[in-house]
Amino acid sequence: MADDNKASRARSKSALLRQLMQVREFHRSVVDGGAAAPRARLLALWQSRRLAATYRDFEAQPRYQDAVRFFLEDLYGPRDFAQRDADVEKLYPLMSRMLPAAALDALTGALELHALTQELDAAMLATLCDALKLNETLTPEMWAEAYRQTGRRDDRERQIALTVRAGRQLDVVVKKPMVYTLVLLARGPARAAGFGELQDFVERGFRSFRGMDGAADFIAAVQARETSLMQGLFKGDMPAEWQHDPGAVSVADLPA
């Protein structure tokens, strides 16, 4: 049993390091790439607004508000996550030793989703800029066409599967009192060491999922809606309501 646990932790540590390297490569090639950076933020803003429109019914319910906002602002928003991702990489040796296997698996799953999402966003951005000549305004029609032209349906299906898996893993981990206690105890040392942004991110994620008192309904809705949307987009369909919600976004809409 002890050997099995060690092997499990070794696999989790190896996977976590691999995800960290992928995220770093994305920042090097796209986010820090100069001219493309504003358009990358424009893409992130449109996608954040699309998700807000898709899950507005959940955000209207107090039970789910924090979780929806965590997804929109901390996972898919137009913010620059470079500092948070750099903090994770710096803390990797400590986290890999101290975190329970379940928590390490949850973090690895979230990073795998993050890395794949950024990879797909980079491919979308290339299509938008090269084929569709994105400049300062991104419309729903442009986004839907870029989605179809970029293709990679297998990766889109995997993105949904990873989202569901990450949600389920986090839903399990936040119910473990020891893990939550460790997160809270880390607040002072993390901020004193300059890792406050990462600490705040972790705490928001824990609070949002603990507050749902069970995430099964929300996760099931995400799986069903994102799968239906993906299937429609690859058939050439675009939800009519996108014309007004989220509508078009421009560089002027980007937060300072």
CORQUIMO-V176743 format. One record per residue. N is the residue number from 1. SS is DSSP state (H for helix, E for strand, C for the rest). Layout:
# CORQUIMO-V176743
n: <N N>
ss: <SS SS>
This chain:
# CORQUIMO-V176743
n: <1 2 3 4 5 6 7 8 9 10 11 12 13 14 15 16 17 18 19 20 21 22 23 24 25 26 27 28 29 30 31 32 33 34 35 36 37 38 39 40 41 42 43 44 45 46 47 48 49 50 51 52 53 54 55 56 57 58 59 60 61 62 63 64 65 66 67 68 69 70 71 72 73 74 75 76 77 78 79 80 81 82 83 84 85 86 87 88 89 90 91 92 93 94 95 96 97 98 99 100 101 102 103 104 105 106 107 108 109 110 111 112 113 114 115 116 117 118 119 120 121 122 123 124 125 126 127 128 129 130 131 132 133 134 135 136 137 138 139 140 141 142 143 144 145 146 147 148 149 150 151 152 153 154 155 156 157 158 159 160 161 162 163 164 165 166 167 168 169 170 171 172 173 174 175 176 177 178 179 180 181 182 183 184 185 186 187 188 189 190 191 192 193 194 195 196 197 198 199 200 201 202 203 204 205 206 207 208 209 210 211 212 213 214 215 216 217 218 219 220 221 222 223 224 225 226 227 228 229 230 231 232 233 234 235 236 237 238 239 240 241 242 243 244 245 246 247 248 249 250 251 252 253 254 255 256>
ss: <C H H H H H H H H H H H H H H H H H H H H H H H H H H H H H H C C H H H H H H H H H H H H H H H H H H H H H C H H H H C C H H H H H H H H H H H H H H C C C C C C H H H H H H H H H H H H H H H H H C C H H H H H H H H H H H H H H H H H H H H H H H H H H H H H H C C C C C C E E C H H H H H H H H H H H C C H H H H H H H H H H H H H H H H H H H H H C C C H H H H H H H H H H H H H H H H C C C H H H H H H H H H H H H H H H H H C C C H H H H H H H H H H H H H H H H H H H H C C C C H H H H C C C C C E E H H H C C C>
